[in-house]
Amino acid sequence: MKKEIKHIGVLGAGLVGALLSIYLRKRGYKVSLYEKRDDMRKSSADSGRSINLALSRRGIKALEDIGVIEEVEKIMLPMEGRMMHSQDGELTFQAYGKEGQYINSVSRGNLNKILLEKAEAAGVEIKFEHTCKSVDLEGTSVTFKTPDAEKTMQFDLLFGSDGAYSKMRQAMVKKDRFNYEQYYIPHGYKELSIPPNEDGDFAIAPNALHIWPRGQYMLIALPNLDKSFTCTLFFPFEGQPSFESLQTPQQVLNFFKNTFPDSLPHLKNIQEEYFENPTSSLVTVKCEPWVKNNCVLIGDAAHAIVPFYGQGMNAGFEDCYELNLLLNRHADDWEMTLDEYQELRKKDGDAIADLALHNFVEMRDLVADDKFLVQKKIEAKLHEKFPKKWMPLYSMVTFSDLRYSEAFEIGKKQQSIMDDVMQRPAILENWESIDLEEIVRKLEE
């Protein structure tokens, strides 16, 4: 990294690529941003593939940092907790944190458009319909296929923010001493929708992330600005029941009648949407190193995760935020910055990947379990009485600045203590009388 860095290329104009390009442009670099799709600001949204995003502290911090939060706030819908829907239609609300703490439902497409506008206004050169064919890691160059021709571009520094199936990472995989693993869960997802009710208002409570937990699968719903909800069915690919087993509109209708009965009156186009919208897979990616010569992985390209902690976008935005802090600290010495960036964020990327996989089990299964719900109540009381000593894992990940890896380790210790607490006789009946100070003391041992 001895040569002077003037021109930086960024592959992928999704959320992380757009945000990163703004950060780099603000530092005075010439930045070129490349995207294989056409300009989403001029074309209709690609529906059926996007799980609504849950924007929380880590992502908001980065958006504040680049001065775009005011525009983003206009498209944010607060969700103060989970609204659980039991099979018999009973509703249970579980707050995410203390009063005043919430996550935000945000449309991926609308947020991406805001960031692209901001990037263009900052002077970023954006090239659409540029499909990356290959990356030369030694020459820091990329060969693109465009509607007109194939062309090769060379850069001083190149970032791969091109997602879970990154072309840059594919080039790195072929190199010596590059570690790579990917893991697909046996579940896929399909997008469905709840339109506004007849009065043009939200059909179900808008201030919550709705979950229909059913053991091996679940349905979730997040509110949209137009008073609709984007729903996502997380469902096994094979088995009984599964995407494979539901083959006709009547089978889909019967399944929802039996499994998610209180959702059915609101899912107006369930039989059409189920077959029209694609079934997509969910992958976790871990790899290292993230830096090869002057080529750098960031966001999902470095650490794709499943969406069950609502942290995929937030983690990618935090990559950009931390990278910018390191550039400040090292006065734009890229060699020192990238060494530290990789060391810092790799550990956190692995931690949030593991947390997200674990949270899938919690969301689809444990949230309906009496013992689990009592544990959450005990933890809430602990946090209320000892806010600096005991913070629930979800709050550490979602509402704090603690590193993911630190939150993960503290969370494991807390869970070990809570496992012992939950084994006590008649804990479900007597949980309000337990000695909270004794529990906190164990955390400090």
C-alpha positions in Angstrom: 0.0 0.0 0.0 2.9 2.3 -0.7 1.5 4.1 -3.7 -0.6 7.2 -3.2 -4.4 6.6 -3.1 -6.3 9.0 -5.3 -8.9 7.1 -7.3 -11.1 4.5 -5.4 -13.4 2.1 -7.1 -16.5 0.7 -5.2 -18.3 -2.4 -6.6 -22.0 -2.5 -5.8 -24.2 0.5 -5.3 -26.4 -1.1 -2.7 -26.8 0.4 0.8 -23.2 -0.2 2.0 -21.5 0.7 -1.3 -23.5 4.0 -1.6 -22.7 4.9 2.1 -19.1 4.0 1.7 -18.7 6.1 -1.4 -20.1 9.1 0.4 -17.6 8.7 3.2 -14.7 8.4 0.8 -15.8 11.3 -1.3 -16.1 13.5 1.8 -12.4 12.7 2.5 -11.5 14.1 -0.9 -10.9 11.0 -3.0 -12.1 10.5 -6.5 -14.7 7.8 -6.2 -16.3 5.6 -8.9 -19.3 3.5 -7.9 -20.4 0.6 -10.1 -23.7 -1.3 -10.2 -24.9 -4.1 -12.4 -28.5 -3.1 -12.2 -30.0 0.0 -13.9 -30.7 3.1 -11.9 -33.3 2.2 -9.3 -34.4 5.8 -9.1 -35.6 5.6 -12.6 -37.1 2.1 -12.7 -39.9 0.4 -10.8 -38.9 -1.3 -7.5 -38.0 -4.9 -7.5 -40.7 -6.3 -5.2 -40.8 -9.8 -3.9 -37.2 -10.0 -2.8 -36.6 -7.5 -0.1 -37.1 -8.1 3.6 -37.9 -4.8 5.2 -34.9 -3.4 7.1 -34.7 -2.8 10.9 -32.6 0.3 11.2 -31.2 0.7 14.7 -28.4 2.6 16.6 -25.4 1.3 14.7 -26.9 2.2 11.3 -28.4 5.5 12.5 -24.9 6.6 13.9 -23.4 6.3 10.4 -26.3 8.1 8.7 -25.9 10.9 11.2 -22.2 11.0 10.5 -22.6 11.7 6.8 -25.5 14.2 7.4 -28.3 12.3 5.8 -30.4 11.2 8.8 -33.0 14.0 8.4 -34.1 12.6 5.0 -34.0 9.1 6.3 -36.2 9.9 9.4 -39.0 10.7 6.9 -39.1 7.1 5.9 -38.6 5.5 9.3 -41.5 3.8 11.2 -40.7 3.1 14.9 -41.3 -0.5 16.2 -41.2 -0.6 20.0 -41.3 -4.3 20.4 -42.4 -7.7 19.1 -46.1 -8.4 18.8 -46.5 -12.2 19.1 -49.5 -13.9 17.4 -50.4 -17.3 18.9 -52.1 -20.0 16.9 -55.4 -19.1 18.6 -55.0 -15.4 17.8 -53.9 -14.2 21.3 -51.5 -11.2 21.1 -48.5 -10.7 23.4 -46.4 -7.6 23.2 -42.7 -7.8 24.2 -40.9 -4.4 24.4 -37.4 -4.4 22.7 -35.8 -2.3 25.4 -36.6 0.4 27.9 -39.3 3.0 27.3 -38.3 5.2 24.4 -36.1 2.5 22.8 -37.2 1.2 19.4 -36.0 -0.1 16.1 -37.2 1.4 12.8 -38.9 -0.3 9.8 -37.3 1.1 6.6 -37.8 0.3 3.0 -34.6 -0.9 1.4 -35.4 0.7 -1.9 -36.3 4.1 -0.5 -33.2 4.2 1.7 -30.9 3.2 -1.2 -32.4 6.0 -3.3 -31.6 8.6 -0.6 -28.0 7.4 -0.4 -27.5 7.4 -4.2 -28.8 10.9 -4.3 -26.5 12.0 -1.6 -23.5 10.2 -3.2 -24.2 11.9 -6.6 -24.6 15.3 -4.9 -21.2 14.7 -3.2 -19.5 14.1 -6.5 -19.4 10.3 -6.7 -19.3 9.0 -10.2 -22.0 6.3 -10.5 -22.0 3.9 -13.3 -25.1 1.7 -13.7 -25.5 -1.5 -15.9 -21.8 -2.3 -15.3 -21.7 -6.0 -14.5 -18.4 -7.1 -12.9 -17.0 -10.0 -14.9 -13.7 -10.4 -13.1 -11.4 -8.7 -10.5 -7.6 -8.6 -10.9 -6.4 -8.4 -7.3 -2.8 -7.8 -8.2 -3.6 -5.0 -10.7 -6.5 -3.5 -8.7 -8.6 -3.6 -11.9 -12.0 -4.8 -12.8 -13.4 -5.9 -16.1 -17.0 -4.9 -16.6 -19.7 -5.9 -19.1 -21.8 -2.9 -20.1 -24.7 -2.6 -22.7 -22.1 -1.3 -25.2 -19.0 -3.3 -24.6 -16.6 -4.9 -22.2 -14.1 -2.6 -20.5 -11.4 -2.8 -17.9 -10.9 -0.1 -15.3 -7.9 0.3 -13.0 -7.9 1.9 -9.5 -5.5 2.8 -6.7 -7.8 1.1 -4.2 -10.9 -1.1 -4.8 -13.7 -2.0 -2.4 -16.0 -5.0 -2.9 -19.4 -4.1 -1.4 -21.1 -6.4 -3.9 -23.0 -8.5 -1.5 -23.2 -12.1 -0.4 -22.2 -13.4 -3.8 -19.3 -10.9 -4.2 -17.2 -11.2 -7.4 -14.3 -9.7 -5.5 -14.5 -12.4 -2.8 -14.8 -15.1 -5.6 -11.4 -13.8 -6.9 -9.9 -14.0 -3.4 -11.2 -17.6 -2.9 -9.0 -18.7 -5.7 -5.9 -17.3 -4.0 -3.6 -19.2 -1.6 -4.3 -19.0 2.2 -7.8 -17.5 1.9 -10.2 -19.1 4.3 -13.9 -19.2 3.3 -17.0 -20.9 4.6 -20.7 -20.5 3.7 -23.7 -22.0 5.3 -27.2 -22.1 4.0 -30.0 -22.7 6.6 -32.6 -25.2 5.5 -35.2 -22.4 5.3 -35.9 -20.0 2.6 -38.1 -16.9 2.6 -41.0 -15.5 0.5 -42.4 -12.0 0.6 -46.1 -11.4 1.1 -48.1 -8.3 1.9 -50.9 -6.9 4.1 -52.5 -3.9 2.3 -54.1 -1.0 4.3 -57.6 -1.8 5.6 -60.8 -0.4 4.1 -60.4 2.9 5.9 -56.9 3.3 4.4 -55.3 2.7 7.8 -52.9 0.0 9.1 -54.7 -3.3 9.3 -52.7 -4.4 12.4 -50.8 -2.4 15.1 -48.1 -0.3 13.3 -45.7 0.2 16.2 -44.5 -3.4 16.4 -42.6 -6.1 14.5 -45.3 -8.8 14.2 -44.2 -12.4 14.6 -46.3 -15.6 14.2 -43.8 -18.1 15.8 -44.6 -21.8 14.9 -41.5 -23.8 15.9 -39.8 -24.8 12.7 -41.1 -21.8 10.7 -42.6 -18.3 11.2 -44.3 -15.4 9.6 -43.2 -11.8 10.3 -44.6 -8.4 9.3 -43.1 -4.9 9.3 -45.0 -1.6 8.7 -44.6 0.6 5.6 -45.2 4.3 5.1 -48.2 3.6 2.8 -50.0 1.8 5.7 -49.3 -1.6 4.3 -47.1 -4.3 5.9 -44.3 -6.3 4.2 -44.7 -9.9 5.4 -42.0 -12.6 5.2 -42.7 -16.3 5.5 -39.6 -18.2 6.7 -40.2 -21.8 5.8 -38.3 -25.0 5.1 -37.5 -25.7 1.5 -38.3 -29.4 1.9 -40.3 -31.6 4.2 -43.8 -31.4 5.7 -44.9 -28.6 5.5 -42.5 -26.7 3.2 -42.2 -24.7 0.1 -41.9 -28.0 -1.8 -45.1 -29.4 -0.2 -47.4 -26.4 -0.9 -48.1 -26.7 -4.6 -51.6 -25.4 -5.2 -53.5 -22.2 -4.1 -55.9 -24.3 -2.0 -53.0 -26.0 -0.2 -51.6 -22.5 0.6 -55.0 -21.3 1.8 -55.5 -24.4 4.0 -52.0 -24.1 5.5 -52.5 -20.4 6.5 -56.0 -21.2 7.8 -54.6 -23.8 10.2 -51.2 -22.2 11.0 -51.6 -18.4 10.9 -55.4 -18.0 11.1 -55.5 -14.4 12.4 -53.2 -13.3 9.5 -55.4 -14.6 6.8 -58.2 -11.9 6.7 -55.4 -9.3 6.1 -53.4 -11.2 3.5 -55.7 -10.2 0.7 -53.6 -11.6 -2.2 -52.0 -14.6 -0.5 -52.7 -17.2 -3.2 -51.4 -15.0 -6.0 -48.4 -13.6 -4.1 -47.3 -17.0 -2.9 -46.8 -18.2 -6.4 -45.7 -15.0 -8.1 -43.0 -14.0 -5.6 -39.7 -15.8 -5.6 -38.5 -18.1 -2.9 -35.1 -17.0 -1.8 -32.3 -18.7 0.2 -30.5 -17.4 3.4 -26.7 -17.7 3.6 -24.1 -17.0 6.2 -20.6 -16.2 4.9 -17.4 -16.0 6.9 -14.0 -15.4 5.3 -10.5 -14.0 5.8 -8.5 -12.1 5.0 -10.7 -9.2 3.9 -7.8 -7.3 2.4 -5.7 -8.6 -0.6 -3.2 -6.1 -2.0 -5.3 -3.0 -2.6 -8.6 -4.8 -2.7 -10.9 -4.8 0.3 -14.2 -6.6 1.2 -16.9 -4.7 3.2 -20.5 -5.3 4.2 -22.2 -8.6 3.1 -19.2 -9.3 0.8 -17.1 -9.8 3.9 -19.7 -11.1 6.4 -23.2 -12.0 5.0 -25.6 -13.0 7.8 -29.2 -14.2 8.1 -31.7 -11.4 8.9 -32.9 -12.6 12.3 -31.2 -10.0 14.4 -32.0 -7.1 12.0 -28.3 -6.3 11.9 -27.2 -7.0 8.3 -27.5 -3.4 7.1 -26.5 -2.0 10.5 -23.3 -4.1 10.6 -22.4 -3.0 7.0 -23.0 0.7 7.9 -20.9 0.2 11.1 -18.0 -1.2 8.9 -18.1 2.2 7.0 -18.3 4.2 10.2 -15.4 2.4 11.9 -13.3 2.5 8.7 -13.8 6.3 8.6 -12.8 6.6 12.3 -9.6 4.6 11.6 -8.7 6.8 8.6 -9.1 9.8 11.0 -6.9 8.1 13.6 -4.2 7.2 11.1 -4.3 10.4 9.0 -5.4 8.4 5.8 -2.5 6.0 6.1 -4.3 3.2 4.3 -1.9 0.4 5.2 -2.3 0.9 8.9 -6.1 1.6 8.5 -6.8 -1.6 6.6 -4.8 -3.8 8.9 -6.7 -2.5 11.9 -10.1 -2.5 10.0 -9.7 -6.2 9.2 -8.6 -7.2 12.7 -11.4 -5.1 14.3 -14.3 -6.0 12.1 -13.6 -9.6 11.3 -14.2 -10.6 15.0 -17.4 -8.6 15.1 -18.6 -9.9 11.8 -18.3 -13.5 13.0 -20.0 -12.6 16.3 -23.1 -11.1 14.7 -23.3 -14.0 12.2 -23.5 -16.4 15.1 -26.0 -14.2 17.1 -28.3 -13.9 14.0 -28.4 -17.7 13.6 -29.2 -18.1 17.3 -31.9 -15.5 17.1 -33.8 -17.4 14.4 -34.4 -20.2 17.0 -35.5 -17.6 19.5 -37.9 -15.8 17.1 -39.6 -18.9 15.7 -39.8 -21.0 18.8 -38.6 -19.6 22.2 -40.7 -16.4 22.1 -43.8 -18.4 22.6 -42.2 -20.4 25.6 -43.4 -19.5 29.1 -40.0 -20.0 30.7 -38.3 -17.8 28.1 -40.8 -15.0 28.6 -40.2 -15.1 32.4 -36.4 -15.0 31.8 -36.9 -11.9 29.7 -39.0 -10.3 32.5 -36.2 -11.0 35.0 -33.6 -9.6 32.7 -35.7 -6.4 32.2 -35.9 -6.0 36.0 -32.2 -6.5 36.3 -31.5 -3.8 33.6 -34.0 -1.5 35.3 -32.4 -1.8 38.7 -28.7 -2.1 37.6 -28.6 -0.4 34.2 -24.8 -0.2 34.1 -24.2 -3.8 35.3 -26.8 -5.9 33.4 -27.9 -5.1 29.9 -30.0 -7.7 28.0 -28.1 -9.2 25.0 -30.7 -7.7 22.5 -30.1 -4.2 24.0 -26.4 -4.6 23.8 -26.6 -5.5 20.1 -29.3 -3.1 19.1 -29.1 0.0 21.4 -25.5 0.2 22.5 -22.0 0.9 21.0 -20.5 -2.2 22.4 -18.7 -4.3 19.8 -20.7 -7.3 18.6 -17.9 -9.6 19.8 -18.0 -8.0 23.3 -21.8 -8.3 23.5 -21.6 -11.9 22.4 -19.2 -12.8 25.2 -21.1 -10.9 27.9 -24.3 -12.5 26.6 -22.9 -16.0 26.9 -22.0 -15.4 30.5 -25.4 -13.8 31.3 -27.1 -16.8 29.7 -25.1 -19.2 31.8 -26.2 -17.4 34.9 -29.9 -17.2 33.8 -29.8 -21.0 32.9 -29.1 -21.6 36.6 -31.8 -19.1 37.8 -34.4 -20.7 35.5 -33.7 -24.2 37.1 -34.9 -23.0 40.5 -38.1 -24.7 41.8 -41.3 -22.9 41.0 -39.4 -20.1 39.2 -42.5 -19.4 36.9 -44.6 -18.5 40.0 -41.9 -16.9 42.2 -39.8 -15.0 39.7 -40.7 -11.6 41.1 -39.2 -12.4 44.5 -35.8 -13.5 43.4 -32.6 -11.7 44.7 -31.5 -9.5 41.8 -28.3 -8.4 43.6 -27.2 -12.0 43.9 -27.6 -12.5 40.1 -25.6 -9.3 39.3 -22.8 -10.4 41.7 -22.4 -13.6 39.7 -21.8 -11.6 36.6 -19.0 -9.7 38.3 -17.3 -12.9 39.6 
